[in-house]
Each structure stands twice: as C-alpha cells, then as structure tokens.
C-alpha cells in the first residue's frame, strides 16, 4: 500500500510488515499502526512512520550500535502485551531526539520500543529510572573538540 | 481510590506480593520502601510525563537535519 510519510514523501509499504502498537506510543496513544523502513543514506537509522497520521514519525536506532552496554530488563507482563514467547522474537529500538546541532542529538534509552518480529506487535516500555534517562547523546565528540 | 492513613514504620499490602513501607514522613515528604516481585515495574508518576515530552520533541525534526545523516 502507498502511504504518505512525514519526511520522505510517498512510499510503498508491504501490508504484511505493518507494526501494531496495541497501546500506542506514550503521549500518542490514538495511533496504533506504523510502518518501519530503513533510511538508505545511513542504515543505522530507521523511520517509524504512523500510517494513520502523516505528521507522526520517529527516527529509531538500534541501541547496541551506539551503546554497547545497554542492558534492558523486560518484565513478563510487558512481554505478554505483545505476545512474546521467546526472546528471539524481539527487536529493540530507541527513539532519537534530534537537536539543531545534530551532534548533540540523543536517544531515549529509558523508554525503548520493543517489537515482536513474528506477530508484528510493539510497545514502548519504561526501564528503571536509576539506570537510564530520556536523553543519552548518540554521537561522541572526538577528544579536544 | 482507597485512602489510608499510616504512621512511620507502618505498611500497606497490595495483593499478597506488594508491600509499601512508610520509612519516614516529615516536612511534607514521605520516604517509601517498596517490596514487589521483580516483574512489577515501579516508577514515579512524573516519569511518564517526561517520556511523553521527549516523544513529542522527537516528533519535531528540522528539515535540514535528516540529510546530514548520510555523512555520519
């Protein structure tokens, strides 16, 4: 199906790959259906585009591309909401907040997006506040800069 | 909402697996100790607002930002 995206014009999306958030994303709970697609210019970034509202779209990163020690603890309750039966079914992404100076952009490690790759259901979960925050810089400055 | 009054060192049970201990209460602040199974997540309520705010900020990307990603 053809969808209108916020940042990339019109794109063709495979209906079978549509991701459903049973509870939506925090603060935007009305919207449940999203498409995920890679950004060809830089494969480390993906776009999570709402199918129901063109203006709702996020850029995601795989946390382990930027934070090797990211340690997430997902509760059984959270796994049940997206029908996960085994850890292998899950992929994890974090939402990026871009700043005007792109090098100051951050990832929300406190509230990752987890996707069940078999059922295509997803949720935004909340980790421990004492471990992570909503703003972790993703681009490290070189020494001396 | 069930409203209970407790003194320092008293507790509340929620179900049979969650216990809230009043450790100290003074100056309008309450220190609570919470015992719960590992699969129950415990958060200060404000954290959800912090996340909602961050999600909304993340949804606003300036037009000249994404083209810069190909160089990174």
Backbone of each chain as ProteinMPNN parsed JSONL, in Angstrom:
{"seq_chain_A": "XXXXXXXXXXXXXXXXXXXXXXXXXXXXXXXXXXXXXXXXXXXXXXXXXXXXXXXXXXXXXXXXXXXXXXXXXXXXXXXXXXXXXXXXXXXXXXXXXXXXXXXXXXXXXXXXXXXXXXXXXXXXXXXXXXXXXXXXXXXXXXXXX", "coords_chain_A": {"N_chain_A": [[0.844, -1.203, 0.0], [0.331, 2.295, -0.601], [1.783, 4.898, 1.203], [1.676, 8.142, 2.788], [4.461, 9.824, 3.871], [6.068, 11.585, 6.614], [8.595, 12.72, 6.265], [9.663, 11.747, 3.917], [8.139, 11.827, 1.617], [5.906, 10.047, -0.597], [5.574, 6.581, 0.017], [5.95, 3.096, -0.758], [4.497, 0.522, 1.067], [4.709, -2.662, 2.528], [1.913, -4.398, 3.339], [1.905, -6.61, 5.042], [3.965, -6.116, 6.705], [3.299, -4.221, 8.504], [3.408, -2.624, 11.642], [1.861, -3.04, 14.786], [0.863, -1.179, 17.542], [-0.562, -2.127, 20.358], [-1.155, -0.5, 22.557], [-0.464, 1.938, 21.643], [1.928, 4.686, 21.315], [3.566, 6.285, 24.023], [1.844, 9.153, 24.985], [0.867, 9.491, 22.498], [-1.296, 7.881, 22.073], [-3.515, 7.387, 20.46], [-2.763, 6.528, 17.974], [-2.052, 3.565, 16.34], [-1.022, 2.006, 14.291], [1.884, 1.464, 12.421], [4.602, 1.937, 10.072], [7.806, 0.571, 9.479], [10.801, 1.658, 8.149], [13.993, 1.426, 6.527], [16.61, 3.885, 6.41], [18.031, 4.794, 3.595], [20.33, 6.333, 3.202], [21.789, 6.117, 5.513], [22.223, 3.308, 7.14], [22.081, 2.903, 9.873], [19.976, 4.192, 10.911], [16.439, 4.199, 11.253], [13.073, 4.719, 10.108], [10.106, 5.245, 11.876], [7.012, 5.339, 10.945], [3.818, 6.704, 11.288], [0.877, 5.215, 10.107], [-1.609, 6.162, 10.25], [-1.543, 8.871, 10.781], [0.06, 11.234, 9.118], [1.81, 13.2, 10.134], [3.011, 12.098, 12.338], [5.934, 10.689, 13.152], [8.932, 8.925, 13.756], [12.495, 8.769, 14.307], [14.498, 5.97, 14.558], [16.994, 4.108, 16.395], [19.157, 1.25, 16.561], [19.971, 0.324, 19.687], [22.404, -0.931, 20.408], [24.192, -0.279, 18.464], [25.209, 2.079, 19.244], [25.447, 2.118, 21.991], [27.134, 0.018, 23.641], [26.851, -1.321, 26.06], [24.193, -1.414, 26.731], [21.584, -2.42, 28.696], [18.775, -4.175, 28.941], [15.841, -4.801, 30.789], [13.132, -6.602, 30.501], [9.854, -6.927, 31.615], [7.772, -9.803, 32.439], [5.127, -9.22, 32.175], [5.149, -7.117, 30.355], [6.13, -8.434, 28.12], [4.033, -10.114, 27.615], [2.054, -8.353, 26.719], [2.664, -7.973, 24.096], [2.604, -10.488, 23.167], [4.932, -12.095, 23.315], [6.828, -15.031, 23.196], [9.339, -16.036, 23.207], [12.671, -14.782, 23.675], [14.047, -14.429, 21.282], [12.241, -13.461, 19.49], [12.129, -10.758, 19.721], [12.901, -7.393, 18.694], [14.764, -4.458, 19.472], [14.435, -0.96, 19.651], [15.387, 2.505, 19.868], [14.05, 5.763, 20.349], [15.105, 8.64, 18.635], [16.0, 11.939, 19.54], [16.441, 14.737, 17.745], [18.758, 17.456, 17.664], [19.291, 20.95, 16.912], [21.982, 21.348, 16.384], [23.282, 18.671, 15.055], [25.065, 16.897, 16.218], [24.532, 16.938, 18.855], [22.429, 15.322, 19.323], [20.137, 12.962, 20.827], [19.356, 9.729, 22.306], [16.493, 8.021, 23.501], [16.912, 6.152, 26.053], [15.596, 5.297, 28.22], [12.983, 4.63, 27.606], [12.466, 2.318, 25.607], [11.486, 1.006, 22.333], [9.896, -1.972, 21.816], [9.658, -4.693, 19.594], [7.713, -7.372, 18.456], [8.813, -9.59, 16.288], [7.514, -11.647, 15.025], [4.671, -11.521, 15.43], [4.335, -8.931, 14.81], [3.604, -7.025, 16.641], [3.966, -4.248, 18.884], [5.483, -2.263, 21.524], [5.979, 0.581, 23.665], [8.166, 0.592, 26.236], [9.013, 1.141, 29.741], [12.018, 1.556, 31.365], [14.254, 1.159, 34.217], [14.415, 4.063, 36.17], [16.689, 4.782, 37.566], [18.688, 3.806, 36.084], [18.666, 4.646, 33.379], [18.083, 7.522, 31.193], [15.956, 9.868, 29.39], [17.527, 11.08, 27.586], [20.249, 10.341, 26.03], [23.361, 11.093, 24.709], [24.097, 10.369, 21.333], [26.115, 10.72, 19.538], [29.497, 10.701, 19.876], [31.813, 13.088, 20.917], [34.936, 13.907, 19.416], [38.117, 13.696, 21.052], [39.281, 16.713, 22.428], [37.65, 18.346, 21.006]], "CA_chain_A": [[0.0, 0.0, 0.0], [1.079, 3.544, -0.705], [1.491, 5.787, 2.33], [2.296, 9.459, 2.8], [5.33, 9.9, 5.049], [6.308, 12.954, 7.076], [9.881, 13.251, 5.819], [10.164, 11.101, 2.717], [7.15, 11.778, 0.544], [5.069, 8.859, -0.678], [6.353, 5.35, -0.047], [5.211, 1.837, -0.855], [4.708, -0.263, 2.288], [4.155, -4.006, 2.485], [0.873, -4.523, 4.369], [2.255, -7.678, 5.991], [5.025, -5.678, 7.609], [2.812, -3.135, 9.353], [3.584, -2.878, 13.073], [0.728, -2.539, 15.566], [1.082, -0.919, 18.962], [-1.877, -2.245, 20.994], [-1.413, 0.626, 23.447], [0.087, 3.152, 21.057], [3.192, 5.191, 21.872], [3.222, 7.174, 25.135], [1.515, 10.52, 24.59], [0.253, 9.467, 21.169], [-1.955, 6.569, 22.162], [-4.574, 7.181, 19.442], [-2.222, 5.938, 16.755], [-1.614, 2.201, 16.634], [-0.416, 1.312, 13.142], [3.089, 2.124, 11.937], [5.486, 1.2, 9.164], [9.215, 0.832, 9.772], [11.647, 1.463, 6.976], [15.382, 1.846, 6.685], [16.973, 5.101, 5.714], [19.078, 4.312, 2.697], [21.566, 7.109, 3.332], [22.541, 5.679, 6.689], [21.47, 2.149, 7.632], [21.967, 2.856, 11.338], [18.754, 4.879, 11.298], [15.207, 3.734, 10.62], [11.967, 5.617, 10.37], [8.858, 4.644, 12.347], [6.031, 6.269, 10.397], [2.418, 6.367, 11.542], [0.077, 5.04, 8.896], [-2.889, 6.845, 10.475], [-1.328, 10.31, 10.863], [1.325, 11.523, 8.432], [2.686, 14.057, 10.931], [3.637, 11.362, 13.447], [7.002, 9.828, 12.641], [10.114, 8.973, 14.613], [13.692, 8.11, 13.816], [14.906, 4.966, 15.539], [18.293, 3.473, 16.26], [19.41, 0.031, 17.315], [20.798, 0.882, 20.764], [23.739, -1.507, 20.526], [25.091, 0.384, 17.51], [25.762, 3.28, 19.875], [25.647, 1.909, 23.428], [27.436, -1.412, 23.701], [26.472, -1.944, 27.338], [22.77, -1.219, 27.014], [21.112, -3.631, 29.356], [17.363, -3.939, 29.205], [15.158, -5.809, 31.584], [11.726, -6.512, 30.12], [9.074, -7.763, 32.531], [6.888, -10.8, 31.808], [3.872, -8.527, 31.862], [5.373, -6.362, 29.129], [6.269, -9.403, 27.031], [2.677, -10.634, 27.332], [1.22, -7.38, 25.974], [2.905, -8.142, 22.659], [2.573, -11.927, 22.909], [6.258, -12.669, 23.096], [7.021, -16.299, 23.885], [10.773, -16.23, 23.382], [13.481, -13.571, 23.489], [14.492, -14.296, 19.881], [11.229, -12.781, 18.684], [12.133, -9.311, 19.97], [13.948, -6.421, 18.344], [14.676, -3.264, 20.32], [14.88, 0.293, 19.051], [15.189, 3.677, 20.715], [13.684, 6.954, 19.588], [16.121, 9.697, 18.635], [15.582, 13.346, 19.52], [17.484, 15.491, 17.06], [18.952, 18.847, 18.047], [19.686, 21.798, 15.793], [23.326, 20.837, 16.134], [22.98, 17.241, 15.011], [25.987, 16.152, 17.071], [24.002, 16.937, 20.222], [21.208, 14.517, 19.332], [20.121, 11.976, 21.912], [18.426, 8.597, 22.202], [15.719, 7.782, 24.713], [17.208, 4.786, 26.493], [14.683, 4.953, 29.318], [11.715, 4.085, 27.104], [12.682, 1.719, 24.292], [10.385, 0.395, 21.592], [10.179, -3.389, 21.562], [8.793, -5.208, 18.533], [7.649, -8.824, 18.282], [9.001, -9.701, 14.842], [6.599, -12.646, 14.461], [3.276, -11.046, 15.389], [4.373, -7.522, 14.383], [3.077, -6.133, 17.666], [5.045, -3.484, 19.501], [5.119, -1.441, 22.674], [7.039, 1.401, 24.24], [8.208, 0.212, 27.656], [9.784, 2.054, 30.576], [13.009, 0.84, 32.169], [14.478, 1.745, 35.535], [14.843, 5.466, 36.146], [18.028, 4.985, 38.125], [19.664, 3.292, 35.117], [18.694, 5.371, 32.112], [17.257, 8.728, 31.068], [15.37, 10.014, 28.064], [18.455, 11.816, 26.72], [21.638, 9.875, 26.007], [23.99, 11.532, 23.46], [24.465, 9.241, 20.493], [27.354, 10.99, 18.808], [30.51, 11.085, 20.846], [32.737, 14.073, 20.38], [36.343, 13.452, 19.449], [38.858, 14.401, 22.121], [39.853, 18.005, 22.033], [36.662, 19.229, 20.366]], "C_chain_A": [[0.879, 1.253, 0.0], [0.744, 4.41, 0.512], [2.225, 7.11, 2.176], [3.171, 9.532, 4.041], [5.616, 11.356, 5.393], [7.549, 13.542, 6.434], [10.344, 12.737, 4.467], [9.153, 10.987, 1.59], [6.329, 10.498, 0.576], [5.925, 7.619, -0.772], [5.435, 4.142, -0.123], [5.539, 1.007, 0.392], [4.022, -1.617, 2.155], [3.182, -4.186, 3.65], [1.229, -5.545, 5.454], [3.299, -7.232, 6.997], [4.569, -4.556, 8.526], [2.877, -3.537, 10.819], [2.4, -2.28, 13.827], [1.118, -2.361, 17.022], [-0.264, -1.019, 19.654], [-2.194, -1.052, 21.912], [-0.875, 1.943, 22.873], [1.433, 3.512, 21.677], [2.828, 6.229, 22.926], [3.008, 8.606, 24.66], [0.803, 10.596, 23.251], [-0.544, 8.174, 21.028], [-3.017, 6.33, 21.103], [-4.065, 6.426, 18.236], [-1.579, 4.592, 17.042], [-0.813, 1.556, 15.498], [0.737, 2.114, 12.561], [3.794, 1.255, 10.896], [6.911, 1.541, 9.577], [9.989, 0.689, 8.477], [13.03, 2.035, 7.217], [15.606, 3.141, 5.938], [18.202, 4.781, 4.87], [20.395, 5.064, 2.844], [22.417, 6.648, 4.501], [21.77, 4.551, 7.361], [21.364, 2.048, 9.143], [20.674, 3.51, 11.813], [17.562, 4.316, 10.543], [14.108, 4.738, 10.933], [10.75, 4.817, 10.799], [7.763, 5.642, 11.982], [4.619, 5.807, 10.722], [1.683, 6.261, 10.216], [-1.198, 5.867, 9.0], [-2.746, 8.364, 10.483], [0.052, 10.624, 10.287], [2.308, 12.297, 9.3], [3.377, 13.337, 12.076], [4.671, 10.392, 12.889], [8.228, 10.013, 13.523], [11.29, 8.345, 13.897], [14.176, 7.203, 14.934], [16.345, 4.535, 15.299], [18.285, 2.144, 17.016], [20.369, 0.444, 18.427], [22.22, 0.343, 20.792], [24.7, -1.015, 19.454], [25.799, 1.558, 18.175], [26.099, 3.072, 21.347], [25.864, 0.427, 23.678], [26.93, -2.092, 24.977], [25.006, -1.797, 27.695], [22.187, -2.526, 27.526], [19.626, -3.447, 29.634], [16.688, -5.136, 29.855], [13.674, -5.672, 31.285], [10.924, -7.45, 31.007], [8.171, -8.731, 31.755], [5.586, -10.163, 31.352], [3.998, -7.789, 30.532], [5.482, -7.299, 27.933], [4.894, -9.933, 26.633], [1.872, -9.668, 26.497], [1.479, -7.466, 24.477], [3.147, -9.612, 22.307], [3.918, -12.561, 22.619], [6.396, -13.953, 23.898], [8.503, -16.609, 24.056], [11.531, -14.973, 22.983], [13.89, -13.35, 22.035], [13.488, -13.541, 19.012], [11.375, -11.261, 18.731], [13.245, -8.562, 19.253], [13.686, -5.16, 19.173], [15.172, -2.05, 19.554], [14.65, 1.418, 20.044], [14.92, 4.883, 19.835], [14.75, 8.02, 19.739], [15.458, 11.069, 18.686], [16.719, 14.116, 18.884], [17.541, 16.905, 17.591], [19.38, 19.618, 16.809], [21.13, 21.496, 15.386], [23.206, 19.316, 16.21], [23.862, 16.413, 15.944], [25.527, 16.122, 18.527], [22.729, 16.097, 20.332], [21.314, 13.383, 20.338], [19.142, 10.838, 21.63], [17.742, 8.401, 23.552], [15.94, 6.329, 25.148], [16.26, 4.334, 27.596], [13.419, 4.25, 28.805], [11.879, 3.515, 25.695], [11.384, 1.22, 23.652], [10.763, -1.069, 21.416], [9.158, -3.924, 20.567], [8.865, -6.728, 18.507], [7.694, -9.063, 16.779], [8.092, -10.752, 14.211], [5.171, -12.114, 14.345], [3.174, -9.601, 14.912], [3.669, -6.593, 15.378], [4.234, -5.45, 18.356], [4.538, -2.701, 20.699], [6.29, -0.538, 23.026], [7.05, 1.09, 25.727], [9.108, 1.177, 28.422], [10.73, 1.248, 31.458], [13.201, 1.543, 33.516], [15.045, 3.149, 35.432], [16.255, 5.658, 36.662], [19.1, 4.498, 37.155], [19.793, 4.175, 33.893], [17.838, 6.626, 32.161], [16.676, 8.781, 29.662], [16.356, 10.657, 27.088], [19.9, 11.323, 26.826], [22.27, 10.281, 24.68], [24.425, 10.335, 22.619], [25.767, 9.461, 19.724], [28.401, 11.455, 19.796], [31.477, 12.059, 20.201], [34.148, 13.506, 20.413], [37.05, 14.247, 20.54], [39.392, 15.704, 21.597], [38.83, 18.91, 21.368], [35.707, 19.817, 21.378]], "O_chain_A": [[1.995, 1.265, 0.521], [-0.428, 4.633, 0.818], [3.263, 7.188, 1.519], [2.683, 9.325, 5.151], [5.431, 12.248, 4.565], [7.571, 14.725, 6.092], [11.325, 13.243, 3.922], [9.297, 10.143, 0.705], [6.085, 9.932, 1.641], [6.888, 7.58, -1.538], [4.309, 4.156, 0.373], [6.706, 0.815, 0.73], [2.875, -1.696, 1.715], [3.584, -4.132, 4.813], [0.898, -5.366, 6.627], [3.502, -7.884, 8.021], [5.383, -3.995, 9.259], [2.462, -4.633, 11.198], [1.983, -1.156, 13.548], [1.637, -3.28, 17.656], [-1.058, -0.083, 19.557], [-3.349, -0.643, 22.031], [-0.845, 2.954, 23.575], [2.0, 2.748, 22.457], [1.873, 6.983, 22.738], [3.875, 9.197, 24.016], [0.212, 11.618, 22.904], [-0.475, 7.479, 20.014], [-3.391, 5.182, 20.863], [-4.835, 5.758, 17.545], [-0.68, 4.483, 17.876], [-0.012, 0.653, 15.74], [0.589, 3.295, 12.248], [3.618, 0.038, 10.839], [7.191, 2.671, 9.979], [9.84, -0.314, 7.778], [13.221, 2.977, 7.987], [14.906, 3.461, 4.977], [19.283, 4.528, 5.402], [21.463, 4.489, 2.632], [23.64, 6.781, 4.471], [20.789, 4.792, 8.063], [20.635, 1.198, 9.653], [20.315, 3.396, 12.985], [17.652, 3.996, 9.357], [14.199, 5.504, 11.893], [10.398, 3.824, 10.162], [7.61, 6.671, 12.64], [4.261, 4.658, 10.465], [1.841, 7.097, 9.326], [-1.799, 6.231, 7.989], [-3.717, 9.076, 10.223], [1.077, 10.316, 10.896], [3.515, 12.075, 9.213], [4.25, 13.914, 12.724], [4.33, 9.405, 12.238], [8.523, 11.119, 13.976], [11.127, 7.51, 13.007], [14.255, 7.604, 16.095], [16.852, 4.582, 14.179], [17.525, 1.943, 17.963], [21.483, 0.877, 18.136], [23.148, 1.066, 21.157], [25.896, -1.298, 19.521], [26.862, 1.984, 17.724], [26.948, 3.777, 21.892], [24.916, -0.326, 23.899], [26.62, -3.284, 24.976], [24.618, -2.029, 28.84], [22.281, -3.575, 26.889], [19.257, -2.638, 30.484], [16.932, -6.294, 29.516], [13.026, -4.738, 31.756], [11.261, -8.626, 31.141], [7.854, -8.512, 30.585], [5.025, -10.504, 30.311], [3.095, -7.821, 29.696], [4.98, -6.989, 26.853], [4.628, -10.169, 25.454], [1.086, -10.092, 25.65], [0.628, -7.083, 23.675], [3.791, -9.939, 21.309], [4.029, -13.454, 21.78], [6.129, -13.987, 25.099], [8.88, -17.362, 24.954], [11.119, -14.215, 22.105], [14.061, -12.21, 21.605], [13.831, -13.043, 17.939], [10.818, -10.554, 17.891], [14.386, -9.022, 19.203], [12.548, -4.845, 19.521], [16.206, -2.105, 18.888], [13.823, 1.304, 20.948], [15.467, 5.019, 18.741], [15.239, 8.271, 20.84], [14.487, 11.332, 17.977], [17.83, 14.15, 19.413], [16.514, 17.494, 17.929], [19.776, 19.038, 15.799], [21.451, 21.403, 14.201], [23.049, 18.748, 17.29], [23.451, 15.349, 16.407], [26.067, 15.369, 19.337], [22.031, 16.165, 21.343], [22.401, 12.906, 20.662], [18.224, 10.974, 20.821], [18.349, 8.594, 24.606], [15.262, 5.411, 24.685], [16.136, 3.141, 27.873], [12.86, 3.387, 29.482], [11.484, 4.143, 24.713], [10.358, 1.04, 24.308], [11.846, -1.37, 20.915], [7.962, -3.653, 20.672], [9.953, -7.304, 18.533], [6.727, -8.775, 16.074], [7.911, -10.756, 12.993], [4.538, -12.239, 13.297], [2.082, -9.101, 14.642], [3.198, -5.517, 15.01], [5.342, -5.983, 18.415], [3.335, -2.499, 20.87], [7.443, -0.848, 22.725], [6.048, 1.303, 26.41], [9.871, 1.936, 27.823], [10.301, 0.368, 32.204], [12.412, 2.406, 33.899], [16.014, 3.4, 34.715], [16.949, 6.587, 36.249], [20.287, 4.742, 37.371], [20.901, 4.428, 33.418], [16.988, 6.786, 33.037], [16.871, 7.873, 28.854], [16.064, 10.771, 25.898], [20.677, 11.839, 27.628], [21.787, 9.871, 23.624], [25.045, 9.401, 23.128], [26.431, 8.509, 19.315], [28.228, 12.47, 20.471], [31.904, 11.862, 19.064], [34.511, 12.738, 21.304], [36.622, 15.343, 20.899], [39.889, 15.792, 20.474], [39.084, 20.1, 21.178], [34.814, 20.581, 21.013]]}, "seq_chain_B": "XXXXXXXXXXXXXXXXXXXXXXXXXXXXXXXXXXXXXXXXXXXXXXXXXXXXXXXXXXXXXXXXXXXXXXXX", "coords_chain_B": {"N_chain_B": [[-10.642, 5.358, 44.758], [-8.639, 4.128, 47.326], [-8.132, 5.441, 50.468], [-5.751, 5.639, 52.944], [-4.502, 6.174, 56.247], [-1.261, 6.278, 57.501], [1.363, 5.692, 59.906], [4.838, 6.513, 60.585], [6.902, 3.74, 59.915], [4.808, 1.975, 59.594], [2.892, -0.238, 57.391], [1.601, -1.08, 54.089], [-0.247, -3.521, 52.329], [-0.47, -4.601, 49.007], [-2.442, -6.639, 47.243], [-1.073, -9.928, 47.553], [1.621, -9.783, 47.199], [2.876, -7.345, 47.122], [4.405, -4.856, 48.998], [4.205, -1.869, 50.793], [6.243, 0.205, 52.549], [6.21, 2.657, 55.068], [8.788, 4.604, 55.541], [9.864, 6.988, 56.434], [8.366, 10.014, 57.413], [8.204, 13.335, 56.963], [8.25, 16.972, 56.976], [6.48, 17.318, 54.786], [7.322, 15.383, 53.032], [7.498, 11.989, 52.011], [9.182, 9.027, 52.701], [9.298, 6.099, 51.04], [9.426, 2.559, 51.184], [9.489, 0.014, 48.877], [8.424, -3.217, 48.391], [8.387, -5.626, 45.999], [7.569, -8.139, 43.528], [10.038, -8.941, 41.047], [9.041, -8.705, 38.479], [7.288, -6.65, 38.457], [7.006, -3.335, 37.554], [8.162, -0.317, 38.962], [7.527, 3.073, 39.205], [8.134, 6.64, 39.563], [5.402, 8.802, 39.176], [5.758, 11.035, 37.546], [7.562, 10.305, 35.616], [6.364, 9.284, 33.366], [5.312, 11.554, 32.178], [7.661, 12.84, 31.517], [8.648, 11.138, 29.56], [6.633, 11.304, 27.639], [6.888, 13.953, 26.906], [9.427, 13.897, 25.759], [8.978, 12.176, 23.603], [7.322, 13.802, 22.089], [9.039, 15.889, 21.447], [10.847, 14.485, 19.906], [9.372, 14.031, 17.71], [9.524, 16.277, 16.279], [11.346, 17.246, 13.77], [13.838, 19.189, 12.306], [13.906, 20.473, 8.952], [16.474, 20.452, 7.713], [17.903, 18.498, 8.965], [17.773, 15.584, 8.65], [19.003, 15.048, 6.087], [21.665, 15.36, 6.772], [22.448, 13.039, 7.943], [23.616, 11.173, 6.255], [26.263, 11.666, 6.203], [27.286, 10.762, 8.53]], "CA_chain_B": [[-9.312, 5.355, 45.359], [-8.647, 3.806, 48.749], [-7.264, 6.367, 51.202], [-5.415, 5.125, 54.276], [-3.524, 6.982, 56.972], [-0.262, 5.421, 58.139], [2.418, 6.408, 60.619], [6.18, 5.985, 60.306], [7.146, 2.311, 60.173], [3.67, 1.108, 59.279], [2.953, -0.712, 55.995], [0.383, -1.382, 53.33], [-0.095, -4.638, 51.39], [-1.321, -4.564, 47.805], [-2.438, -8.058, 46.884], [-0.272, -10.634, 48.552], [3.042, -9.751, 46.851], [3.454, -5.998, 47.089], [4.338, -4.226, 50.312], [4.713, -0.496, 50.826], [6.636, 0.559, 53.916], [6.43, 4.083, 55.32], [10.065, 4.611, 56.263], [9.974, 8.244, 57.164], [7.454, 11.026, 56.906], [8.367, 14.638, 57.611], [8.387, 18.125, 56.075], [5.716, 17.156, 53.554], [7.903, 14.352, 52.171], [7.369, 10.626, 52.526], [10.136, 8.072, 52.138], [8.606, 4.815, 50.963], [10.19, 1.393, 50.74], [8.515, -0.82, 48.179], [8.84, -4.59, 48.125], [7.499, -6.181, 44.979], [8.256, -9.088, 42.658], [10.888, -8.32, 40.037], [8.338, -8.46, 37.23], [6.433, -5.459, 38.581], [7.818, -2.126, 37.398], [7.749, 0.756, 39.875], [8.028, 4.367, 38.712], [7.494, 7.88, 39.991], [4.408, 9.093, 38.141], [6.235, 12.068, 36.612], [8.419, 9.768, 34.566], [5.575, 9.128, 32.145], [5.25, 12.87, 31.54], [8.982, 13.099, 30.937], [8.755, 10.359, 28.326], [5.691, 11.877, 26.676], [7.5, 15.197, 26.433], [10.539, 13.544, 24.876], [8.397, 11.647, 22.364], [6.818, 14.928, 21.301], [10.205, 16.601, 20.899], [11.443, 13.624, 18.881], [8.498, 14.081, 16.544], [9.774, 17.541, 15.568], [12.693, 17.228, 13.202], [14.011, 20.307, 11.382], [14.075, 19.966, 7.573], [17.849, 20.244, 7.251], [18.588, 17.531, 9.849], [17.924, 14.208, 8.147], [20.01, 14.923, 5.019], [23.011, 15.337, 7.342], [22.761, 11.716, 8.467], [24.416, 10.355, 5.342], [27.691, 11.919, 6.435], [27.687, 10.342, 9.881]], "C_chain_B": [[-9.438, 5.058, 46.852], [-7.672, 4.733, 49.465], [-7.035, 5.828, 52.61], [-4.468, 6.098, 54.95], [-2.575, 6.05, 57.699], [0.741, 6.294, 58.887], [3.762, 5.846, 60.178], [6.254, 4.524, 60.731], [5.935, 1.419, 60.013], [3.714, 0.739, 57.803], [1.576, -0.916, 55.393], [0.678, -2.575, 52.437], [-1.029, -4.414, 50.208], [-1.297, -5.976, 47.235], [-1.584, -8.764, 47.916], [1.22, -10.495, 48.294], [3.677, -8.375, 46.872], [3.276, -5.34, 48.451], [4.939, -2.837, 50.234], [4.993, -0.134, 52.268], [6.81, 2.07, 54.028], [7.703, 4.158, 56.154], [10.212, 5.878, 57.079], [9.027, 9.264, 56.563], [7.695, 12.317, 57.664], [8.534, 15.72, 56.564], [7.644, 17.944, 54.756], [6.301, 16.13, 52.604], [7.747, 12.996, 52.834], [8.434, 9.763, 51.882], [9.458, 6.707, 52.202], [9.566, 3.717, 50.569], [9.195, 0.442, 50.106], [9.099, -2.195, 47.906], [7.855, -5.184, 47.134], [8.267, -7.191, 44.15], [8.961, -8.355, 41.537], [10.119, -7.987, 38.756], [7.386, -7.267, 37.304], [7.318, -4.229, 38.487], [7.247, -1.026, 38.307], [8.356, 2.059, 39.394], [7.402, 5.514, 39.467], [6.547, 8.267, 38.852], [4.925, 10.065, 37.092], [7.016, 11.502, 35.443], [7.65, 9.6, 33.259], [5.448, 10.459, 31.413], [6.573, 13.231, 30.877], [9.121, 12.371, 29.604], [7.836, 10.927, 27.249], [6.27, 13.139, 26.054], [8.612, 14.897, 25.435], [10.027, 12.982, 23.558], [7.935, 12.799, 21.47], [7.964, 15.727, 20.687], [10.805, 15.809, 19.744], [10.644, 13.67, 17.585], [8.722, 15.361, 15.733], [11.187, 17.536, 15.035], [12.792, 18.352, 12.186], [14.353, 19.777, 9.994], [15.515, 19.703, 7.166], [18.602, 19.186, 8.054], [18.828, 16.198, 9.17], [18.925, 14.075, 7.001], [21.444, 14.842, 5.575], [23.421, 13.935, 7.797], [23.659, 10.912, 7.537], [25.913, 10.566, 5.541], [28.195, 11.363, 7.758], [27.871, 8.822, 9.986]], "O_chain_B": [[-10.249, 5.667, 47.55], [-6.499, 4.797, 49.096], [-7.977, 5.592, 53.365], [-3.702, 6.781, 54.271], [-3.002, 5.148, 58.419], [0.944, 7.462, 58.557], [3.823, 4.831, 59.484], [5.73, 4.135, 61.775], [6.02, 0.218, 60.27], [4.48, 1.328, 57.04], [0.553, -0.924, 56.077], [1.752, -2.639, 51.839], [-2.205, -4.086, 50.37], [-0.251, -6.453, 46.794], [-1.392, -8.261, 49.023], [2.024, -11.018, 49.066], [4.883, -8.244, 46.664], [2.172, -5.27, 48.99], [6.026, -2.64, 49.69], [4.096, -0.161, 53.111], [7.471, 2.691, 53.196], [7.697, 3.815, 57.336], [10.622, 5.857, 58.24], [8.902, 9.363, 55.342], [7.428, 12.398, 58.863], [8.905, 15.45, 55.422], [8.131, 18.377, 53.712], [5.829, 16.008, 51.473], [7.85, 12.867, 54.054], [8.58, 9.76, 50.66], [9.093, 6.227, 53.276], [10.428, 3.918, 49.713], [8.18, 0.098, 50.711], [10.143, -2.321, 47.267], [6.652, -5.24, 47.388], [9.493, -7.116, 44.069], [8.535, -7.276, 41.124], [10.51, -7.077, 38.024], [6.749, -6.92, 36.31], [8.274, -4.089, 39.25], [6.035, -0.835, 38.404], [9.568, 2.145, 39.195], [6.28, 5.401, 39.962], [6.877, 8.071, 37.683], [4.595, 9.958, 35.911], [7.123, 12.139, 34.395], [8.214, 9.754, 32.176], [5.472, 10.502, 30.183], [6.601, 13.849, 29.812], [9.647, 12.923, 28.638], [8.221, 11.019, 26.083], [6.161, 13.368, 24.85], [8.727, 15.554, 24.4], [10.585, 13.282, 22.502], [8.13, 12.774, 20.255], [7.871, 16.184, 19.548], [11.22, 16.378, 18.735], [11.166, 13.388, 16.507], [8.18, 15.514, 14.638], [12.132, 17.796, 15.779], [11.942, 18.47, 11.304], [15.017, 18.748, 9.869], [15.765, 18.816, 6.35], [19.802, 18.993, 7.854], [19.963, 15.726, 9.115], [19.638, 13.074, 6.941], [22.334, 14.31, 4.911], [24.604, 13.673, 8.012], [24.399, 10.046, 8.003], [26.729, 9.753, 5.105], [29.378, 11.474, 8.077], [28.207, 8.314, 11.056]]}, "name": "protein", "num_of_chains": 2, "seq": "XXXXXXXXXXXXXXXXXXXXXXXXXXXXXXXXXXXXXXXXXXXXXXXXXXXXXXXXXXXXXXXXXXXXXXXXXXXXXXXXXXXXXXXXXXXXXXXXXXXXXXXXXXXXXXXXXXXXXXXXXXXXXXXXXXXXXXXXXXXXXXXXXXXXXXXXXXXXXXXXXXXXXXXXXXXXXXXXXXXXXXXXXXXXXXXXXXXXXXXXXXXXXXXXXXXXXXXXX"}
